[in-house]
Amino acid sequence: MASELSYVLITPYSLRKSRTGGIITRLLFRTGLELAGAQIITPDYETCAAFADSIRRQIGKTDEVTAKIFSDYVMDNFTPLPDGKKARLMLLLFRGEDACRRLYSVVGGLPTSKNRKGSLAGETIRDTYCDLVYNRDGSLQYFEPAVFTPPDAEGARERLAILAKFLKGQENIVSGTIESVPGVERTLAIIKPDNWNRPSVRPGGIIDMFSRTSLRIMGCKVYRMSVAQALDFYGPVKETLRKKLSGKIGEEALEILEEHFGIELSDESAEVLAKTIGTEFADDQFNRIVGFMSGRRPDQCPESELDKPGLVKCMALVYEGKDAIRKIREVLGPTDPTKAPEGTVRREFGTDVMVNSAHASDSKTSYERESQVIRIDENDLAEIIEDSLK
């Protein structure tokens, strides 16, 4: 079967309730599909109306009750408020064989009008997070679907086209949302490549741990860091590694040579070893970091390919709220996972000082510089959708 592109929309309520991590965990781990893209969106009235109409027409062919429930929910919860404030959703794109069916099986359907009790087994996302409450007379009292995903490829194509049309020209970091308040801080977090080697609970688990900060996700994207971007992003680390490691490695080299040859070397020899072996070791560690983040070491990458997208995946998230930088850094934990407190991201998911699961900006200056390096304002979801529809 040919590869399909489909989507999952996480509703404003699910985002506000910080259910994002748990939802993403199930989608990645249980479908085995590739997460091809992600973006926070604030749809306008026209987009919501077209989206609701598509649901009403297509799902209504077989289930008019469900079609009405869903389309009404879209118009009630996705559209901007009269004062102009916008609803915030997360759009996830998944690619793979039989993607629509696999996503729908994990998301789950709704109880029909003939079977209002539905499933309570907790097997699907909607089993866990959806609320569908009927009055005794059969009328609907309350409905929260948690997520939206199309049950078939026809619905996926039609509604992806609607989303792509809206996404063109939209900013990747949203503002003016229902939850927005003045005087807040933003910070950048990156879920590193070691979490994307295979479908797992790790990306969702990290997002779930960040959610304890009560901060809001205002922007996100899935991307592949180029070698050039990694060199720029971690540029300040290079000199730090030299200062930290060159002397230490020089001393170790000195001890090994003295023991091997049975002689005592001078202070001048120690300085030479630090400047040569020590510096080369520190630079090799820097090249390893760049290689880890981009999939290619800079000393093994032709200059003509430095700007090409990397070979490994990352996810960037922009969090907003009071004291955002400190809060995310506290949940992240120190660079060395073995020294990180229990309950921090790096303690739970990190391996060593390089393969340490996630990154977070340590200051406002770092946030601004790092955001510019990875071009957080840019997102290629519209292009991904259009290429698929062709």
C-alpha beads as a LAMMPS data file, in Angstrom:
LAMMPS data file: protein, C-alpha beads

390 atoms
389 bonds

1 atom types
1 bond types

-500.0 500.0 xlo xhi
-500.0 500.0 ylo yhi
-500.0 500.0 zlo zhi

Masses

1 110.0

Atoms # bond

1 1 1 0.000 0.000 0.000
2 1 1 1.279 3.481 -0.882
3 1 1 2.382 5.935 1.786
4 1 1 -0.322 8.367 2.979
5 1 1 -0.229 11.732 4.690
6 1 1 -2.824 12.349 7.370
7 1 1 -3.278 14.694 10.304
8 1 1 -4.293 14.935 13.928
9 1 1 -5.626 18.181 15.403
10 1 1 -5.268 18.511 19.171
11 1 1 -8.175 20.642 20.397
12 1 1 -7.834 23.903 22.361
13 1 1 -9.219 22.198 25.473
14 1 1 -6.661 19.380 25.298
15 1 1 -3.857 21.925 24.931
16 1 1 -5.098 23.952 27.897
17 1 1 -5.360 20.806 30.018
18 1 1 -1.737 19.853 29.114
19 1 1 -2.800 16.545 27.581
20 1 1 -0.531 17.103 24.574
21 1 1 2.296 14.842 25.720
22 1 1 0.035 11.907 26.508
23 1 1 -1.724 12.205 23.155
24 1 1 1.542 12.401 21.199
25 1 1 2.908 9.406 23.105
26 1 1 0.037 7.219 21.945
27 1 1 0.131 8.500 18.386
28 1 1 3.849 7.806 17.954
29 1 1 4.182 4.609 19.951
30 1 1 1.035 2.830 18.793
31 1 1 0.900 3.818 15.115
32 1 1 4.594 3.554 14.238
33 1 1 4.059 6.378 11.725
34 1 1 6.555 9.135 10.956
35 1 1 5.791 12.513 12.503
36 1 1 6.299 14.618 9.368
37 1 1 5.452 18.028 10.813
38 1 1 3.892 19.985 13.663
39 1 1 2.576 23.515 14.109
40 1 1 0.483 25.551 16.517
41 1 1 -2.321 27.169 14.528
42 1 1 -5.049 29.734 15.197
43 1 1 -7.571 29.225 12.370
44 1 1 -9.761 32.054 11.102
45 1 1 -13.546 31.858 10.709
46 1 1 -13.431 30.999 6.992
47 1 1 -11.057 28.080 7.537
48 1 1 -13.185 26.727 10.377
49 1 1 -16.363 27.014 8.290
50 1 1 -14.786 25.136 5.371
51 1 1 -13.400 22.491 7.734
52 1 1 -16.778 22.016 9.454
53 1 1 -18.582 21.819 6.113
54 1 1 -16.185 19.111 4.912
55 1 1 -16.882 17.068 8.041
56 1 1 -20.632 17.591 7.720
57 1 1 -20.709 16.434 4.103
58 1 1 -18.323 13.480 4.263
59 1 1 -19.043 11.955 7.659
60 1 1 -22.731 12.767 7.206
61 1 1 -22.933 10.244 4.367
62 1 1 -22.863 7.447 6.939
63 1 1 -23.531 9.087 10.323
64 1 1 -25.441 12.370 10.394
65 1 1 -25.463 12.565 14.200
66 1 1 -21.687 12.313 14.552
67 1 1 -21.160 14.686 11.626
68 1 1 -23.327 17.341 13.286
69 1 1 -21.639 16.907 16.665
70 1 1 -18.184 17.340 15.157
71 1 1 -19.011 20.226 12.815
72 1 1 -20.839 22.122 15.556
73 1 1 -17.862 21.622 17.870
74 1 1 -15.502 23.110 15.264
75 1 1 -17.600 26.257 14.886
76 1 1 -18.099 26.641 18.633
77 1 1 -14.491 26.017 19.712
78 1 1 -12.087 26.669 16.811
79 1 1 -13.367 30.052 15.604
80 1 1 -12.046 33.371 16.994
81 1 1 -14.004 35.087 19.751
82 1 1 -15.959 38.302 19.027
83 1 1 -13.097 40.336 20.570
84 1 1 -10.647 38.842 18.052
85 1 1 -8.837 36.483 20.408
86 1 1 -8.053 33.181 18.733
87 1 1 -8.281 29.515 19.664
88 1 1 -4.991 27.626 19.784
89 1 1 -4.700 24.141 18.243
90 1 1 -1.791 21.825 17.504
91 1 1 -1.642 20.343 14.010
92 1 1 0.380 17.138 13.611
93 1 1 1.151 15.556 10.237
94 1 1 1.827 11.816 10.041
95 1 1 3.182 9.906 7.076
96 1 1 3.275 6.200 6.371
97 1 1 1.515 3.214 4.917
98 1 1 -2.227 3.182 5.634
99 1 1 -1.791 6.288 7.797
100 1 1 -5.472 7.283 7.978
101 1 1 -6.686 3.914 9.231
102 1 1 -3.817 3.506 11.698
103 1 1 -4.327 6.951 13.200
104 1 1 -8.084 6.511 13.439
105 1 1 -7.703 3.157 15.192
106 1 1 -5.537 4.773 17.885
107 1 1 -7.678 7.911 18.181
108 1 1 -10.925 5.948 18.266
109 1 1 -14.433 6.798 17.155
110 1 1 -17.378 8.191 19.092
111 1 1 -20.330 6.360 20.603
112 1 1 -23.109 6.382 18.033
113 1 1 -26.622 7.612 18.662
114 1 1 -27.598 3.967 19.149
115 1 1 -24.751 3.202 21.551
116 1 1 -24.228 6.218 23.773
117 1 1 -22.289 4.433 26.495
118 1 1 -19.316 3.850 24.226
119 1 1 -16.074 2.233 25.296
120 1 1 -14.586 2.828 28.739
121 1 1 -11.613 0.516 28.324
122 1 1 -9.066 3.308 27.837
123 1 1 -7.695 1.638 24.721
124 1 1 -7.962 4.695 22.462
125 1 1 -7.149 8.362 22.908
126 1 1 -10.849 9.169 22.995
127 1 1 -11.489 6.445 25.552
128 1 1 -9.137 8.366 27.840
129 1 1 -9.595 12.033 26.953
130 1 1 -12.936 12.406 25.146
131 1 1 -16.108 13.408 26.997
132 1 1 -19.502 12.710 25.459
133 1 1 -22.375 13.198 27.909
134 1 1 -26.036 12.767 26.955
135 1 1 -29.123 13.845 28.851
136 1 1 -31.751 11.236 29.717
137 1 1 -33.920 12.359 26.838
138 1 1 -31.119 11.551 24.401
139 1 1 -30.014 15.126 23.758
140 1 1 -26.317 15.972 23.954
141 1 1 -25.272 17.705 27.165
142 1 1 -21.482 18.030 26.718
143 1 1 -18.928 17.042 24.101
144 1 1 -15.109 17.270 24.069
145 1 1 -13.459 15.088 21.375
146 1 1 -9.823 15.641 22.506
147 1 1 -8.504 15.335 18.943
148 1 1 -9.659 15.316 15.322
149 1 1 -8.410 12.913 12.659
150 1 1 -10.054 11.844 9.378
151 1 1 -11.359 8.265 9.169
152 1 1 -10.377 7.891 5.498
153 1 1 -8.032 9.195 2.805
154 1 1 -10.766 11.203 1.052
155 1 1 -11.460 13.224 4.178
156 1 1 -7.736 13.617 4.838
157 1 1 -7.041 15.056 1.403
158 1 1 -9.967 17.487 1.448
159 1 1 -9.312 18.845 4.923
160 1 1 -5.528 18.933 4.463
161 1 1 -6.095 21.152 1.420
162 1 1 -8.197 23.505 3.579
163 1 1 -5.464 23.628 6.224
164 1 1 -2.701 24.190 3.660
165 1 1 -4.556 27.159 2.187
166 1 1 -4.801 28.730 5.649
167 1 1 -1.194 27.979 6.618
168 1 1 0.339 29.973 3.771
169 1 1 1.721 33.176 5.198
170 1 1 0.856 32.285 8.807
171 1 1 3.419 32.939 11.539
172 1 1 4.835 29.883 13.258
173 1 1 4.719 31.457 16.734
174 1 1 1.140 32.477 17.471
175 1 1 -0.061 35.447 19.489
176 1 1 -3.343 37.048 20.477
177 1 1 -4.788 33.766 21.730
178 1 1 -7.534 33.313 24.282
179 1 1 -4.926 32.530 26.970
180 1 1 -2.503 35.345 26.071
181 1 1 -1.601 37.837 28.814
182 1 1 0.846 40.762 28.705
183 1 1 4.314 40.700 30.246
184 1 1 5.140 37.042 29.766
185 1 1 8.425 35.399 28.780
186 1 1 9.200 32.948 25.996
187 1 1 11.783 30.206 25.809
188 1 1 12.916 27.555 23.355
189 1 1 13.083 23.825 24.033
190 1 1 14.407 21.236 21.589
191 1 1 13.637 17.520 21.764
192 1 1 16.904 16.088 20.460
193 1 1 17.545 13.379 17.825
194 1 1 18.080 10.533 20.328
195 1 1 14.312 10.576 20.950
196 1 1 13.431 9.966 17.301
197 1 1 15.486 6.871 16.466
198 1 1 12.347 4.723 16.568
199 1 1 8.675 5.182 17.519
200 1 1 8.643 5.527 21.297
201 1 1 7.065 7.263 24.281
202 1 1 10.064 9.580 24.686
203 1 1 8.962 12.736 22.764
204 1 1 5.507 12.715 24.321
205 1 1 6.970 11.909 27.724
206 1 1 9.280 14.922 27.551
207 1 1 6.424 17.229 26.525
208 1 1 4.329 15.782 29.328
209 1 1 7.088 16.588 31.859
210 1 1 7.424 20.138 30.520
211 1 1 3.658 20.556 30.942
212 1 1 4.052 20.554 34.737
213 1 1 5.353 24.147 34.389
214 1 1 1.837 25.339 33.394
215 1 1 3.441 27.165 30.436
216 1 1 1.721 27.320 27.043
217 1 1 3.117 25.976 23.760
218 1 1 2.911 28.908 21.337
219 1 1 5.012 27.506 18.508
220 1 1 6.514 24.231 17.368
221 1 1 8.050 22.564 14.359
222 1 1 9.697 19.324 13.322
223 1 1 12.928 19.949 11.449
224 1 1 16.347 18.582 10.544
225 1 1 19.217 20.782 11.713
226 1 1 21.840 21.324 9.009
227 1 1 25.546 21.046 9.802
228 1 1 25.855 24.816 9.309
229 1 1 23.011 25.459 11.770
230 1 1 24.520 23.080 14.324
231 1 1 27.918 24.806 14.014
232 1 1 26.234 28.165 14.597
233 1 1 23.924 26.917 17.346
234 1 1 26.717 25.310 19.385
235 1 1 29.446 27.776 18.364
236 1 1 29.757 29.283 21.889
237 1 1 30.398 25.774 23.259
238 1 1 33.584 25.253 21.228
239 1 1 35.780 27.640 23.203
240 1 1 34.232 26.461 26.467
241 1 1 35.211 22.870 25.652
242 1 1 38.765 23.958 24.856
243 1 1 39.115 25.779 28.162
244 1 1 37.541 22.931 30.102
245 1 1 39.155 19.933 28.411
246 1 1 42.488 20.876 26.850
247 1 1 44.383 21.217 30.141
248 1 1 42.798 18.106 31.618
249 1 1 43.534 15.968 28.562
250 1 1 47.054 17.408 28.379
251 1 1 47.692 16.295 31.985
252 1 1 46.364 12.798 31.270
253 1 1 48.565 12.539 28.170
254 1 1 51.560 13.702 30.226
255 1 1 50.985 11.006 32.867
256 1 1 50.641 8.288 30.224
257 1 1 53.892 9.324 28.486
258 1 1 55.822 9.586 31.749
259 1 1 54.664 6.152 32.832
260 1 1 55.354 4.576 29.430
261 1 1 58.851 6.014 28.975
262 1 1 59.805 6.184 32.642
263 1 1 60.792 9.839 32.522
264 1 1 59.625 13.096 34.101
265 1 1 58.499 15.663 31.520
266 1 1 58.766 19.431 31.931
267 1 1 56.055 22.022 32.395
268 1 1 56.752 23.165 28.843
269 1 1 55.918 19.656 27.580
270 1 1 52.650 19.753 29.541
271 1 1 51.719 23.047 27.864
272 1 1 52.513 21.647 24.410
273 1 1 50.360 18.575 25.080
274 1 1 47.478 20.757 26.258
275 1 1 47.666 22.958 23.152
276 1 1 47.934 20.020 20.752
277 1 1 46.360 16.803 22.016
278 1 1 44.093 18.610 24.486
279 1 1 42.787 21.102 21.936
280 1 1 42.300 18.421 19.294
281 1 1 40.355 16.305 21.781
282 1 1 38.123 19.261 22.703
283 1 1 37.497 20.041 19.024
284 1 1 36.644 16.395 18.388
285 1 1 34.061 16.543 21.180
286 1 1 32.594 19.651 19.559
287 1 1 32.433 17.872 16.187
288 1 1 30.658 14.971 17.881
289 1 1 28.016 17.343 19.264
290 1 1 27.444 18.836 15.802
291 1 1 27.307 15.323 14.335
292 1 1 24.799 14.218 16.955
293 1 1 22.462 17.138 16.264
294 1 1 22.747 17.105 12.456
295 1 1 23.640 13.489 11.662
296 1 1 26.991 14.504 10.092
297 1 1 30.285 15.605 11.608
298 1 1 31.473 18.934 10.152
299 1 1 34.951 17.547 9.418
300 1 1 33.321 14.836 7.266
301 1 1 30.811 17.062 5.450
302 1 1 31.697 18.752 2.122
303 1 1 31.359 22.531 2.258
304 1 1 28.744 22.397 -0.502
305 1 1 26.461 20.309 1.743
306 1 1 26.774 22.264 4.997
307 1 1 23.408 23.991 4.485
308 1 1 21.480 20.876 3.462
309 1 1 18.873 19.555 5.960
310 1 1 20.446 17.170 8.441
311 1 1 19.990 13.430 8.567
312 1 1 18.294 13.331 11.985
313 1 1 15.089 14.841 13.364
314 1 1 14.446 17.360 16.144
315 1 1 11.332 19.041 17.466
316 1 1 11.458 22.680 18.556
317 1 1 8.881 24.063 20.990
318 1 1 8.322 27.660 22.079
319 1 1 6.861 27.941 25.577
320 1 1 5.287 31.117 26.933
321 1 1 4.415 32.200 30.428
322 1 1 5.699 33.837 33.572
323 1 1 9.359 33.006 34.277
324 1 1 9.347 30.543 31.372
325 1 1 13.127 30.205 31.001
326 1 1 13.731 29.210 34.625
327 1 1 10.754 26.859 34.787
328 1 1 11.728 24.860 31.689
329 1 1 15.381 24.687 32.788
330 1 1 14.356 23.329 36.183
331 1 1 12.279 20.549 34.662
332 1 1 15.026 19.846 32.107
333 1 1 17.779 19.313 34.674
334 1 1 21.577 19.788 34.414
335 1 1 23.619 18.852 31.342
336 1 1 24.923 15.593 32.845
337 1 1 21.964 13.198 33.296
338 1 1 23.839 11.257 35.996
339 1 1 23.901 14.419 38.134
340 1 1 20.333 15.477 37.362
341 1 1 17.685 15.220 40.127
342 1 1 15.039 12.525 39.970
343 1 1 11.983 13.586 38.024
344 1 1 13.832 15.807 35.540
345 1 1 13.790 15.241 31.786
346 1 1 17.489 14.503 31.502
347 1 1 17.464 12.122 34.452
348 1 1 14.579 10.161 32.983
349 1 1 15.572 10.178 29.305
350 1 1 19.238 11.240 29.032
351 1 1 22.276 8.994 28.618
352 1 1 25.348 11.246 28.954
353 1 1 26.389 14.898 28.656
354 1 1 25.871 14.835 24.877
355 1 1 23.000 12.377 24.440
356 1 1 20.913 14.146 27.063
357 1 1 17.461 14.152 25.436
358 1 1 16.628 17.866 25.272
359 1 1 17.896 21.437 25.186
360 1 1 16.457 24.641 26.637
361 1 1 17.566 28.257 26.310
362 1 1 19.343 29.558 29.410
363 1 1 18.580 33.285 28.936
364 1 1 16.563 35.737 26.884
365 1 1 19.648 36.423 24.774
366 1 1 20.106 32.697 24.122
367 1 1 16.436 32.314 23.222
368 1 1 16.656 35.069 20.641
369 1 1 19.937 33.805 19.153
370 1 1 18.945 30.128 19.077
371 1 1 15.504 30.871 17.638
372 1 1 17.132 32.789 14.823
373 1 1 19.623 29.991 14.096
374 1 1 16.964 27.291 13.709
375 1 1 14.558 29.732 12.001
376 1 1 11.755 29.079 14.441
377 1 1 9.593 31.603 12.570
378 1 1 9.538 29.275 9.543
379 1 1 7.495 26.108 9.128
380 1 1 7.028 24.049 5.968
381 1 1 3.728 22.316 6.765
382 1 1 1.918 23.952 3.835
383 1 1 4.622 22.727 1.441
384 1 1 4.535 19.207 2.891
385 1 1 0.760 19.051 2.429
386 1 1 0.839 20.465 -1.092
387 1 1 3.581 18.048 -2.167
388 1 1 1.503 15.169 -0.832
389 1 1 -1.682 16.330 -2.558
390 1 1 0.123 16.512 -5.897

Bonds

1 1 1 2
2 1 2 3
3 1 3 4
4 1 4 5
5 1 5 6
6 1 6 7
7 1 7 8
8 1 8 9
9 1 9 10
10 1 10 11
11 1 11 12
12 1 12 13
13 1 13 14
14 1 14 15
15 1 15 16
16 1 16 17
17 1 17 18
18 1 18 19
19 1 19 20
20 1 20 21
21 1 21 22
22 1 22 23
23 1 23 24
24 1 24 25
25 1 25 26
26 1 26 27
27 1 27 28
28 1 28 29
29 1 29 30
30 1 30 31
31 1 31 32
32 1 32 33
33 1 33 34
34 1 34 35
35 1 35 36
36 1 36 37
37 1 37 38
38 1 38 39
39 1 39 40
40 1 40 41
41 1 41 42
42 1 42 43
43 1 43 44
44 1 44 45
45 1 45 46
46 1 46 47
47 1 47 48
48 1 48 49
49 1 49 50
50 1 50 51
51 1 51 52
52 1 52 53
53 1 53 54
54 1 54 55
55 1 55 56
56 1 56 57
57 1 57 58
58 1 58 59
59 1 59 60
60 1 60 61
61 1 61 62
62 1 62 63
63 1 63 64
64 1 64 65
65 1 65 66
66 1 66 67
67 1 67 68
68 1 68 69
69 1 69 70
70 1 70 71
71 1 71 72
72 1 72 73
73 1 73 74
74 1 74 75
75 1 75 76
76 1 76 77
77 1 77 78
78 1 78 79
79 1 79 80
80 1 80 81
81 1 81 82
82 1 82 83
83 1 83 84
84 1 84 85
85 1 85 86
86 1 86 87
87 1 87 88
88 1 88 89
89 1 89 90
90 1 90 91
91 1 91 92
92 1 92 93
93 1 93 94
94 1 94 95
95 1 95 96
96 1 96 97
97 1 97 98
98 1 98 99
99 1 99 100
100 1 100 101
101 1 101 102
102 1 102 103
103 1 103 104
104 1 104 105
105 1 105 106
106 1 106 107
107 1 107 108
108 1 108 109
109 1 109 110
110 1 110 111
111 1 111 112
112 1 112 113
113 1 113 114
114 1 114 115
115 1 115 116
116 1 116 117
117 1 117 118
118 1 118 119
119 1 119 120
120 1 120 121
121 1 121 122
122 1 122 123
123 1 123 124
124 1 124 125
125 1 125 126
126 1 126 127
127 1 127 128
128 1 128 129
129 1 129 130
130 1 130 131
131 1 131 132
132 1 132 133
133 1 133 134
134 1 134 135
135 1 135 136
136 1 136 137
137 1 137 138
138 1 138 139
139 1 139 140
140 1 140 141
141 1 141 142
142 1 142 143
143 1 143 144
144 1 144 145
145 1 145 146
146 1 146 147
147 1 147 148
148 1 148 149
149 1 149 150
150 1 150 151
151 1 151 152
152 1 152 153
153 1 153 154
154 1 154 155
155 1 155 156
156 1 156 157
157 1 157 158
158 1 158 159
159 1 159 160
160 1 160 161
161 1 161 162
162 1 162 163
163 1 163 164
164 1 164 165
165 1 165 166
166 1 166 167
167 1 167 168
168 1 168 169
169 1 169 170
170 1 170 171
171 1 171 172
172 1 172 173
173 1 173 174
174 1 174 175
175 1 175 176
176 1 176 177
177 1 177 178
178 1 178 179
179 1 179 180
180 1 180 181
181 1 181 182
182 1 182 183
183 1 183 184
184 1 184 185
185 1 185 186
186 1 186 187
187 1 187 188
188 1 188 189
189 1 189 190
190 1 190 191
191 1 191 192
192 1 192 193
193 1 193 194
194 1 194 195
195 1 195 196
196 1 196 197
197 1 197 198
198 1 198 199
199 1 199 200
200 1 200 201
201 1 201 202
202 1 202 203
203 1 203 204
204 1 204 205
205 1 205 206
206 1 206 207
207 1 207 208
208 1 208 209
209 1 209 210
210 1 210 211
211 1 211 212
212 1 212 213
213 1 213 214
214 1 214 215
215 1 215 216
216 1 216 217
217 1 217 218
218 1 218 219
219 1 219 220
220 1 220 221
221 1 221 222
222 1 222 223
223 1 223 224
224 1 224 225
225 1 225 226
226 1 226 227
227 1 227 228
228 1 228 229
229 1 229 230
230 1 230 231
231 1 231 232
232 1 232 233
233 1 233 234
234 1 234 235
235 1 235 236
236 1 236 237
237 1 237 238
238 1 238 239
239 1 239 240
240 1 240 241
241 1 241 242
242 1 242 243
243 1 243 244
244 1 244 245
245 1 245 246
246 1 246 247
247 1 247 248
248 1 248 249
249 1 249 250
250 1 250 251
251 1 251 252
252 1 252 253
253 1 253 254
254 1 254 255
255 1 255 256
256 1 256 257
257 1 257 258
258 1 258 259
259 1 259 260
260 1 260 261
261 1 261 262
262 1 262 263
263 1 263 264
264 1 264 265
265 1 265 266
266 1 266 267
267 1 267 268
268 1 268 269
269 1 269 270
270 1 270 271
271 1 271 272
272 1 272 273
273 1 273 274
274 1 274 275
275 1 275 276
276 1 276 277
277 1 277 278
278 1 278 279
279 1 279 280
280 1 280 281
281 1 281 282
282 1 282 283
283 1 283 284
284 1 284 285
285 1 285 286
286 1 286 287
287 1 287 288
288 1 288 289
289 1 289 290
290 1 290 291
291 1 291 292
292 1 292 293
293 1 293 294
294 1 294 295
295 1 295 296
296 1 296 297
297 1 297 298
298 1 298 299
299 1 299 300
300 1 300 301
301 1 301 302
302 1 302 303
303 1 303 304
304 1 304 305
305 1 305 306
306 1 306 307
307 1 307 308
308 1 308 309
309 1 309 310
310 1 310 311
311 1 311 312
312 1 312 313
313 1 313 314
314 1 314 315
315 1 315 316
316 1 316 317
317 1 317 318
318 1 318 319
319 1 319 320
320 1 320 321
321 1 321 322
322 1 322 323
323 1 323 324
324 1 324 325
325 1 325 326
326 1 326 327
327 1 327 328
328 1 328 329
329 1 329 330
330 1 330 331
331 1 331 332
332 1 332 333
333 1 333 334
334 1 334 335
335 1 335 336
336 1 336 337
337 1 337 338
338 1 338 339
339 1 339 340
340 1 340 341
341 1 341 342
342 1 342 343
343 1 343 344
344 1 344 345
345 1 345 346
346 1 346 347
347 1 347 348
348 1 348 349
349 1 349 350
350 1 350 351
351 1 351 352
352 1 352 353
353 1 353 354
354 1 354 355
355 1 355 356
356 1 356 357
357 1 357 358
358 1 358 359
359 1 359 360
360 1 360 361
361 1 361 362
362 1 362 363
363 1 363 364
364 1 364 365
365 1 365 366
366 1 366 367
367 1 367 368
368 1 368 369
369 1 369 370
370 1 370 371
371 1 371 372
372 1 372 373
373 1 373 374
374 1 374 375
375 1 375 376
376 1 376 377
377 1 377 378
378 1 378 379
379 1 379 380
380 1 380 381
381 1 381 382
382 1 382 383
383 1 383 384
384 1 384 385
385 1 385 386
386 1 386 387
387 1 387 388
388 1 388 389
389 1 389 390
